[in-house]
Amino acid sequence: MTGTTKHPGPHPGPHSGPDLGPHQGPHPGPHAGPHPAPRPMPRPRPMSPPAPPRPVRATVPGRAAERPGPALDMEKLLAARLHAVKVRPYLADALFALHVVEDRSVPTMAVDAYWRCYVSPGFVARTPVEELAGVWVHEVSHLLRDHHERGERYARQHEEHGPGERNETGFSSAESRSRLRRNIAADFEINDDIYGDGLPVPAGAALPSLLRLPDGLLMEEYLRTASMSGLAADLAWLDCGSGADGQHRPWELGPDGAHGLSRQQRDAVRFRVAEGIKGRPGNAPEGWRRWAEEAFHPPQPWRQLLGAAVRSAAGAPGVGENHSYRRPSRRSAGVPGVLLPSLRRTPPRVCVVIDTSGSVSDAELGSALLEVAAISRAVGGRRDLVSVISCDAAAGVAVPLCRAENIELVGGGGTDLRSGFSRALRSRPRPDVIVALTDGQTPWPSAQPPCRTVVGLFPRPARAVNDENPDYTPAAPPPWARVVTIS
C-alpha cells in the first residue's frame, strides 16, 4: 500500500438519495480545499403546493372564487365595440365611456351605475363579434335609460323584502325574484330598439313578444302589466348588473372603486348622446328619439303649472286691489278733517276663453273643462268669480261658472280669439286674469290687454296645414302672455 489517502465515497443510509454516478456528484468550487468529513443528509421536507395564479384585480370581500378559464380576448371585445359604433353611431360617446373590467364570475356582460362594464372572458371567447356588438349596445342602453335609479325607485315604492334566507349571491329568494323581474322589464324596454340593421338578435334575448306584450313601453309599464313569472325559469341566468335594476352585486367595485364616472360625468355623456340624436334624428329609432327629447326635458305636470300660472297672475301686485271708504285709511289720522280711503284687496276675477273651433278635438275640449274647475280652485274655490266664453270665429256670451260639467261649448268654425279677448274685456266687472285655452292657430290681439294673461296651449305640429292657404303659418303666442303647454 502506498501512503496516499483515499477519499471515502458516499455511504448509503436510510436518508441518502439515489446514486448520482461518476459525473453527477457535487463539483467543488475553484478554491475548494480538502473535503470535510461527510455529514448525514437532512430529512427532506414535504413540498408545499404552488401558489395560485394572481387574479386580474383585487378580490372583493364576499365574492366567490374565480373559476379558471381562457384569458380575455381584448382585441375581439374592442373590435365588437367598433362594430357597434359603426352600426349605431349616435351611441358612440356612450360606448367609448364604458370602462372594461374582466371578471369571471359574471355570466356574460354586465354594467354598474358608474359605467363599468364587467366582462366574462369565456363569454367573449364563444360569442361572435356581431353578437358581442349587440351586447355592447344592450348594456350601454341600460345606463343611458337610467335603469339603475328607476329600478331602485320602483323597488322602494312597490316591493318589500322580508328577512328571507340568503343564497350564495347574498340575496334572499324574494330579492332575487324581484331583481330578475326588473332586469327582464328593463330588457323589454330596450331590446325592441337594439337589434336589426347589423346587430343580429341573439338566442335567448328577452323580448316583449315572449309574453305577448306590445313593444315601445317603459320598464315600469311592463312591471305593472305582467308578473314575468312565466320567464323566470328560462331567464334565471340573466344578470345585467346593478345598472339594469338598481340592486348592487357582490362582484361590483362600488362607488369607491377605480375608473367609475361621477354623476356629472354620467349626465354629460347622456347629454352628448341626446344632442347627437336630436341633431340627426333620422338615424335613430323612434324609442331613442323619444328618449332624447325627454332625457333633459321631462314631461311637465301641466295641470300644476297651469294652476300655478293662474295663482301667480291672480296674486300679482295690483290684481283685485281697489280703494274703499268702508274702512278708512290709517293715514287719515295725520290729516284732520279728511277721510282717506284704504286700499283693499278683493278676490280676483278670472275669465276663461275656450277655443271651440274645428281644429280643437273633443278630448281637448274635455280637458279644457276640467281645467276650468281647476282654475276655480286656484282662486280659492269662488266659482262665482270665474266666467267662461266659448269662441271660434266669434265669441259667445260670458257664462258664469256653476259646474264645469254643465257648461255648453258652442262653436266648430274658424278661429279668432281676438273676439274672445274683446268680449272678456267688455264684461262687467272686468276680469283681473284672462286664461285662453287654444291650439294656437289663431290671430292674437295686437295690444296687450290691461290684465294678466295666461295661455294654455294644446300642442300642434310645427307647421299647421291649411287647405285654403298652403303658406299659412300660425303665429306664436305674444310675449306678454304666460304660456303653458297642455300635453
C-alpha positions as CSV (number, residue, x, y, z in Angstrom):
1,M,0.0,0.0,0.0
2,T,1.1,3.5,-0.7
3,G,0.6,6.4,1.7
4,T,-2.0,8.0,-0.5
5,T,-5.1,8.8,1.4
6,K,-8.4,7.8,-0.3
7,H,-11.5,9.9,0.0
8,P,-14.3,7.9,1.2
9,G,-17.2,7.6,-1.1
10,P,-20.8,8.2,-0.1
11,H,-22.2,5.8,2.4
12,P,-25.7,4.7,1.7
13,G,-28.0,5.1,4.6
14,P,-31.7,5.5,5.4
15,H,-31.7,9.2,4.4
16,S,-29.4,9.0,1.4
17,G,-30.7,9.7,-2.1
18,P,-30.0,7.6,-5.2
19,D,-26.5,7.0,-6.5
20,L,-25.6,10.0,-8.7
21,G,-23.0,8.2,-10.8
22,P,-19.4,9.2,-11.5
23,H,-20.3,12.6,-13.2
24,Q,-23.4,13.6,-11.2
25,G,-21.9,14.3,-7.8
26,P,-21.3,17.8,-6.4
27,H,-18.4,19.6,-8.0
28,P,-16.1,21.6,-5.7
29,G,-15.5,25.2,-6.4
30,P,-12.2,26.6,-7.8
31,H,-10.9,27.4,-4.3
32,A,-12.2,24.3,-2.6
33,G,-9.8,22.8,-0.1
34,P,-9.7,19.2,1.2
35,H,-13.1,17.6,1.5
36,P,-14.5,17.7,5.0
37,A,-15.8,14.6,6.7
38,P,-19.2,13.6,5.3
39,R,-22.3,14.6,7.3
40,P,-25.6,12.9,7.3
41,M,-28.0,14.3,4.8
42,P,-31.1,16.2,6.3
43,R,-34.5,14.8,6.1
44,P,-36.3,16.3,3.0
45,R,-39.3,18.5,3.8
46,P,-42.6,17.9,2.1
47,M,-43.1,20.3,-0.9
48,S,-45.8,23.0,-0.5
49,P,-48.4,23.3,-3.3
50,P,-47.7,26.0,-5.9
51,A,-49.2,29.5,-5.3
52,P,-52.4,30.1,-7.2
53,P,-52.2,32.4,-10.2
54,R,-52.6,36.1,-9.4
55,P,-56.1,37.4,-10.1
56,V,-56.7,40.1,-12.6
57,R,-57.9,42.5,-10.0
58,A,-58.2,42.7,-6.3
59,T,-60.6,40.3,-4.6
60,V,-63.8,41.9,-3.4
61,P,-64.8,40.6,0.1
62,G,-67.7,38.2,-0.1
63,R,-67.4,37.3,-3.7
64,A,-67.0,33.7,-5.0
65,A,-63.6,32.4,-6.0
66,E,-62.8,33.0,-9.7
67,R,-63.1,30.0,-12.0
68,P,-60.2,29.1,-14.2
69,G,-60.8,29.7,-17.9
70,P,-59.4,31.4,-21.0
71,A,-57.8,34.9,-20.9
72,L,-59.9,37.8,-22.0
73,D,-59.6,38.4,-25.7
74,M,-59.5,42.2,-25.5
75,E,-58.8,42.6,-29.2
76,K,-62.0,40.8,-30.1
77,L,-64.0,42.7,-27.5
78,L,-62.8,46.1,-28.7
79,A,-63.5,45.0,-32.3
80,A,-67.1,44.3,-31.3
81,R,-67.3,47.8,-29.8
82,L,-66.1,49.4,-33.0
83,H,-68.7,47.4,-34.9
84,A,-71.4,48.7,-32.5
85,V,-70.2,52.3,-33.1
86,K,-70.3,51.7,-36.9
87,V,-73.9,50.5,-36.9
88,R,-75.1,52.8,-34.1
89,P,-73.1,56.0,-34.5
90,Y,-75.4,58.0,-32.3
91,L,-74.3,55.9,-29.3
92,A,-70.5,56.3,-29.9
93,D,-70.0,58.7,-26.9
94,A,-71.7,56.3,-24.5
95,L,-69.9,53.2,-25.8
96,F,-66.4,54.7,-25.5
97,A,-67.3,56.0,-22.0
98,L,-67.5,52.4,-20.7
99,H,-64.5,51.0,-18.8
100,V,-63.9,47.3,-19.2
101,V,-63.4,45.1,-16.1
102,E,-62.5,41.5,-16.6
103,D,-64.5,39.3,-14.2
104,R,-65.0,35.5,-14.4
105,S,-67.9,35.5,-12.0
106,V,-70.1,37.5,-14.4
107,P,-72.4,35.3,-16.5
108,T,-72.0,37.3,-19.7
109,M,-71.5,41.1,-19.6
110,A,-72.9,43.5,-17.0
111,V,-72.7,47.1,-16.0
112,D,-72.9,49.1,-12.8
113,A,-74.2,52.6,-12.2
114,Y,-70.7,54.0,-12.5
115,W,-70.3,53.0,-16.2
116,R,-68.0,50.0,-15.6
117,C,-68.6,47.0,-17.9
118,Y,-67.8,43.7,-16.3
119,V,-66.9,41.1,-18.9
120,S,-66.7,37.3,-18.8
121,P,-63.6,36.0,-20.8
122,G,-65.4,32.8,-21.6
123,F,-68.4,34.6,-22.9
124,V,-66.3,36.8,-25.2
125,A,-64.4,33.7,-26.5
126,R,-67.6,31.8,-27.5
127,T,-69.6,34.8,-28.9
128,P,-69.3,36.1,-32.5
129,V,-68.2,39.7,-33.0
130,E,-71.6,40.8,-34.3
131,E,-73.5,39.4,-31.3
132,L,-70.9,41.0,-29.0
133,A,-71.6,44.3,-30.6
134,G,-75.3,43.9,-29.8
135,V,-74.4,43.1,-26.2
136,W,-72.3,46.3,-26.0
137,V,-75.3,48.3,-27.2
138,H,-77.6,46.4,-24.9
139,E,-75.6,47.2,-21.8
140,V,-75.0,50.8,-22.6
141,S,-78.7,51.2,-23.2
142,H,-79.4,50.3,-19.6
143,L,-77.1,53.1,-18.5
144,L,-78.5,55.7,-20.9
145,R,-82.1,54.9,-19.9
146,D,-81.1,55.3,-16.2
147,H,-82.4,51.8,-15.3
148,H,-80.3,51.9,-12.1
149,E,-82.2,54.7,-10.4
150,R,-85.5,53.8,-11.9
151,G,-85.1,50.2,-10.7
152,E,-84.2,51.4,-7.2
153,R,-87.2,53.8,-7.1
154,Y,-89.6,51.1,-8.3
155,A,-88.3,48.7,-5.6
156,R,-88.8,51.2,-2.9
157,Q,-92.3,52.1,-3.9
158,H,-93.7,48.6,-4.8
159,E,-91.6,45.9,-3.3
160,E,-90.9,44.9,0.3
161,H,-88.3,42.4,1.2
162,G,-88.5,40.4,4.3
163,P,-85.7,38.6,6.2
164,G,-85.7,35.6,4.0
165,E,-82.9,33.0,3.7
166,R,-79.9,34.2,1.7
167,N,-78.4,32.3,-1.2
168,E,-74.8,32.2,-2.4
169,T,-75.2,35.6,-4.1
170,G,-76.1,37.3,-0.8
171,F,-79.8,37.9,-1.8
172,S,-82.9,36.3,-0.4
173,S,-85.2,34.4,-2.7
174,A,-87.7,37.3,-2.8
175,E,-84.9,39.8,-3.6
176,S,-83.6,37.5,-6.4
177,R,-87.1,37.2,-7.9
178,S,-87.8,41.0,-7.8
179,R,-84.3,41.7,-9.2
180,L,-84.9,39.4,-12.1
181,R,-88.3,40.9,-12.8
182,R,-86.8,44.4,-13.0
183,N,-84.0,43.1,-15.2
184,I,-86.4,41.4,-17.6
185,A,-88.6,44.5,-17.8
186,A,-85.6,46.7,-18.4
187,D,-84.6,44.4,-21.3
188,F,-88.1,44.5,-22.7
189,E,-87.8,48.3,-22.9
190,I,-84.5,48.4,-24.8
191,N,-84.4,45.3,-26.9
192,D,-87.0,46.4,-29.3
193,D,-84.7,49.3,-30.4
194,I,-81.4,47.4,-30.5
195,Y,-81.4,44.6,-32.9
196,G,-81.6,44.6,-36.7
197,D,-79.5,46.7,-39.2
198,G,-76.2,45.0,-38.4
199,L,-76.9,43.6,-35.0
200,P,-78.4,40.1,-35.0
201,V,-80.9,39.0,-32.4
202,P,-79.1,36.6,-30.0
203,A,-80.6,33.4,-28.8
204,G,-82.5,33.8,-25.5
205,A,-83.0,37.6,-25.9
206,A,-85.8,38.9,-23.6
207,L,-88.4,40.4,-25.9
208,P,-91.9,41.6,-25.0
209,S,-93.3,39.2,-27.6
210,L,-92.4,36.3,-25.3
211,L,-95.3,37.4,-23.1
212,R,-97.4,38.8,-25.9
213,L,-96.8,42.3,-24.8
214,P,-96.6,45.3,-27.1
215,D,-93.3,47.0,-28.0
216,G,-92.5,50.6,-27.0
217,L,-93.4,50.5,-23.3
218,L,-91.3,51.6,-20.4
219,M,-89.8,49.3,-17.8
220,E,-92.3,50.5,-15.2
221,E,-95.2,49.8,-17.6
222,Y,-94.0,46.3,-18.2
223,L,-93.7,45.7,-14.5
224,R,-97.3,46.8,-13.9
225,T,-98.6,44.8,-16.8
226,A,-97.0,41.4,-16.3
227,S,-95.6,39.3,-13.5
228,M,-92.8,37.9,-15.5
229,S,-93.2,34.6,-13.6
230,G,-93.5,32.7,-16.8
231,L,-90.0,33.7,-17.9
232,A,-88.2,33.4,-14.5
233,A,-87.1,29.8,-15.1
234,D,-85.9,30.3,-18.7
235,L,-84.1,33.6,-17.9
236,A,-82.7,32.7,-14.4
237,W,-79.2,33.2,-15.9
238,L,-79.9,36.8,-16.8
239,D,-77.9,39.3,-14.9
240,C,-77.0,42.7,-16.4
241,G,-75.7,44.1,-13.2
242,S,-77.0,46.9,-10.9
243,G,-77.0,49.2,-13.9
244,A,-80.1,47.4,-15.1
245,D,-82.2,47.0,-12.0
246,G,-80.6,49.1,-9.2
247,Q,-79.5,46.2,-6.9
248,H,-75.8,46.0,-6.0
249,R,-73.9,42.8,-6.8
250,P,-71.1,41.3,-4.7
251,W,-68.7,41.4,-7.6
252,E,-69.1,45.1,-8.4
253,L,-66.5,47.7,-7.3
254,G,-69.0,50.2,-6.0
255,P,-68.7,54.0,-5.7
256,D,-65.1,54.0,-4.4
257,G,-63.7,51.6,-7.0
258,A,-61.4,52.7,-9.8
259,H,-62.5,54.0,-13.2
260,G,-66.0,55.0,-12.2
261,L,-67.8,58.0,-13.6
262,S,-69.2,60.7,-11.3
263,R,-72.8,61.9,-11.6
264,Q,-71.7,64.9,-13.5
265,Q,-69.7,62.8,-16.0
266,R,-72.6,60.4,-16.5
267,D,-75.0,63.3,-17.2
268,A,-72.5,64.8,-19.6
269,V,-72.4,61.5,-21.6
270,R,-76.2,61.3,-21.7
271,F,-76.4,64.9,-22.8
272,R,-74.0,64.4,-25.7
273,V,-75.8,61.3,-26.9
274,A,-79.2,63.1,-26.6
275,E,-77.9,66.1,-28.5
276,G,-76.5,63.8,-31.2
277,I,-79.8,62.0,-31.7
278,K,-81.8,65.3,-31.9
279,G,-79.3,66.7,-34.3
280,R,-79.7,63.8,-36.7
281,P,-83.0,62.1,-35.7
282,G,-83.3,60.1,-38.9
283,N,-80.5,57.7,-37.8
284,A,-82.2,56.7,-34.6
285,P,-85.3,54.5,-33.9
286,E,-88.4,56.1,-32.5
287,G,-87.7,54.9,-29.0
288,W,-84.3,56.6,-28.9
289,R,-85.7,59.8,-30.4
290,R,-88.4,59.9,-27.7
291,W,-85.7,59.3,-25.0
292,A,-83.6,62.2,-26.4
293,E,-86.5,64.6,-26.3
294,E,-87.4,63.7,-22.7
295,A,-83.9,63.0,-21.2
296,F,-83.2,66.5,-20.1
297,H,-86.7,68.0,-20.8
298,P,-89.0,65.6,-19.0
299,P,-92.8,66.0,-19.4
300,Q,-94.0,68.7,-17.1
301,P,-97.1,68.4,-14.9
302,W,-99.0,70.9,-16.9
303,R,-102.1,70.9,-14.7
304,Q,-99.9,72.1,-11.7
305,L,-98.1,74.6,-14.0
306,L,-101.4,76.0,-15.3
307,G,-102.8,76.3,-11.8
308,A,-99.6,77.9,-10.6
309,A,-99.7,80.4,-13.5
310,V,-103.2,81.4,-12.7
311,R,-102.4,81.8,-9.0
312,S,-99.3,83.8,-9.8
313,A,-101.3,86.1,-12.2
314,A,-104.1,86.4,-9.6
315,G,-101.7,87.3,-6.8
316,A,-99.7,89.8,-8.8
317,P,-99.5,93.4,-7.4
318,G,-102.5,95.4,-8.5
319,V,-104.7,92.5,-9.2
320,G,-108.0,92.8,-7.3
321,E,-106.8,95.9,-5.5
322,N,-109.1,99.0,-5.2
323,H,-109.6,101.9,-2.8
324,S,-112.6,101.7,-0.5
325,Y,-114.1,104.0,2.1
326,R,-115.6,101.1,4.0
327,R,-112.5,101.1,6.3
328,P,-110.8,104.5,6.4
329,S,-107.0,104.6,5.9
330,R,-104.8,104.8,8.9
331,R,-103.2,107.8,7.3
332,S,-106.4,109.8,8.0
333,A,-105.2,110.5,11.5
334,G,-102.4,112.6,10.0
335,V,-104.9,114.8,8.1
336,P,-107.5,116.1,10.5
337,G,-110.9,116.6,8.9
338,V,-110.1,114.5,5.8
339,L,-111.3,110.9,5.3
340,L,-108.9,108.9,3.2
341,P,-109.9,105.6,1.5
342,S,-107.9,102.4,2.3
343,L,-106.5,100.1,-0.3
344,R,-108.5,96.8,-0.2
345,R,-107.8,93.6,-2.0
346,T,-110.7,91.6,-3.3
347,P,-110.6,88.0,-4.7
348,P,-109.5,88.2,-8.4
349,R,-112.0,87.6,-11.2
350,V,-110.9,85.1,-13.9
351,C,-112.4,84.9,-17.5
352,V,-111.6,81.6,-19.4
353,V,-111.7,81.9,-23.2
354,I,-112.0,78.4,-24.7
355,D,-111.2,77.8,-28.4
356,T,-114.1,75.8,-29.8
357,S,-113.0,75.9,-33.4
358,G,-113.0,72.8,-35.6
359,S,-109.2,72.4,-35.1
360,V,-109.7,71.5,-31.4
361,S,-110.8,67.9,-30.7
362,D,-113.5,66.8,-28.3
363,A,-110.9,65.3,-26.0
364,E,-109.1,68.6,-25.8
365,L,-112.4,70.4,-25.0
366,G,-113.0,67.9,-22.3
367,S,-109.6,68.7,-20.8
368,A,-110.3,72.4,-21.1
369,L,-113.5,71.9,-19.0
370,L,-111.5,70.0,-16.4
371,E,-109.1,72.9,-16.2
372,V,-111.9,75.4,-15.7
373,A,-112.7,73.5,-12.5
374,A,-109.1,73.6,-11.5
375,I,-108.9,77.3,-12.2
376,S,-111.8,77.9,-9.9
377,R,-109.9,76.1,-7.1
378,A,-106.8,78.2,-7.9
379,V,-108.7,81.4,-7.0
380,G,-110.0,80.0,-3.7
381,G,-113.0,78.0,-4.8
382,R,-115.1,81.0,-5.6
383,R,-116.9,79.8,-8.8
384,D,-118.9,83.0,-9.0
385,L,-115.6,84.8,-9.8
386,V,-114.9,82.6,-12.9
387,S,-116.7,83.1,-16.2
388,V,-116.4,81.1,-19.4
389,I,-116.5,82.3,-23.0
390,S,-116.6,79.8,-25.9
391,C,-115.0,81.3,-29.0
392,D,-114.4,80.2,-32.6
393,A,-114.6,82.9,-35.3
394,A,-117.0,84.8,-33.0
395,A,-117.2,85.0,-29.2
396,G,-120.2,83.8,-27.3
397,V,-121.6,85.2,-24.1
398,A,-119.6,85.1,-20.8
399,V,-121.3,82.4,-18.8
400,P,-120.8,82.3,-15.0
401,L,-119.3,79.0,-13.8
402,C,-121.7,76.9,-11.8
403,R,-120.4,73.4,-12.6
404,A,-117.9,72.6,-15.3
405,E,-119.9,69.7,-16.4
406,N,-122.9,71.9,-17.2
407,I,-121.1,74.4,-19.5
408,E,-122.3,74.3,-23.1
409,L,-119.5,75.0,-25.5
410,V,-120.7,76.3,-28.9
411,G,-118.5,76.6,-32.0
412,G,-116.8,74.4,-34.6
413,G,-116.0,77.0,-37.2
414,G,-112.9,79.1,-37.7
415,T,-110.6,80.6,-35.1
416,D,-110.2,84.2,-34.0
417,L,-109.5,84.6,-30.3
418,R,-109.3,88.4,-30.7
419,S,-113.1,88.4,-30.4
420,G,-112.9,86.4,-27.3
421,F,-110.5,88.8,-25.6
422,S,-112.7,91.7,-26.6
423,R,-115.7,90.1,-25.2
424,A,-113.9,89.3,-21.9
425,L,-112.7,92.9,-21.5
426,R,-116.2,94.3,-22.1
427,S,-117.8,92.2,-19.4
428,R,-118.6,93.9,-16.1
429,P,-117.0,93.7,-13.7
430,R,-113.8,93.4,-15.8
431,P,-111.7,90.3,-15.2
432,D,-108.3,90.5,-13.5
433,V,-107.0,87.5,-15.3
434,I,-107.8,86.1,-18.8
435,V,-107.0,82.4,-19.4
436,A,-107.1,81.3,-23.1
437,L,-107.2,77.6,-23.8
438,T,-106.4,77.1,-27.5
439,D,-104.4,75.2,-30.1
440,G,-102.6,78.4,-31.1
441,Q,-103.9,78.5,-34.7
442,T,-105.4,81.9,-34.2
443,P,-104.6,85.6,-34.6
444,W,-103.8,87.3,-31.4
445,P,-104.6,90.8,-30.1
446,S,-102.2,93.4,-31.3
447,A,-102.1,95.2,-28.0
448,Q,-101.6,93.8,-24.5
449,P,-104.8,93.6,-22.5
450,P,-105.0,95.7,-19.3
451,C,-104.9,92.5,-17.2
452,R,-102.8,89.4,-16.7
453,T,-103.0,86.8,-19.5
454,V,-102.3,83.0,-19.3
455,V,-102.4,80.8,-22.4
456,G,-102.9,77.1,-22.1
457,L,-101.6,75.7,-25.5
458,F,-102.7,72.4,-27.0
459,P,-99.6,71.0,-28.8
460,R,-99.7,71.0,-32.6
461,P,-97.1,70.2,-35.3
462,A,-94.5,72.8,-36.1
463,R,-96.2,73.6,-39.4
464,A,-100.0,73.5,-39.4
465,V,-101.9,72.5,-42.5
466,N,-104.4,75.0,-44.1
467,D,-106.1,73.8,-47.3
468,E,-107.0,77.3,-48.4
469,N,-103.6,78.8,-47.8
470,P,-100.7,76.3,-48.0
471,D,-98.2,79.0,-46.9
472,Y,-100.1,79.7,-43.7
473,T,-98.0,79.6,-40.5
474,P,-99.8,80.2,-37.2
475,A,-98.3,83.0,-35.1
476,A,-96.7,82.2,-31.8
477,P,-98.5,83.4,-28.6
478,P,-97.5,87.0,-27.8
479,P,-94.6,87.7,-25.3
480,W,-96.9,89.4,-22.8
481,A,-98.8,86.1,-22.2
482,R,-97.5,83.3,-19.9
483,V,-97.7,80.1,-22.0
484,V,-98.2,76.6,-20.5
485,T,-98.2,73.7,-22.9
486,I,-101.0,71.2,-22.3
487,S,-99.7,67.8,-23.2
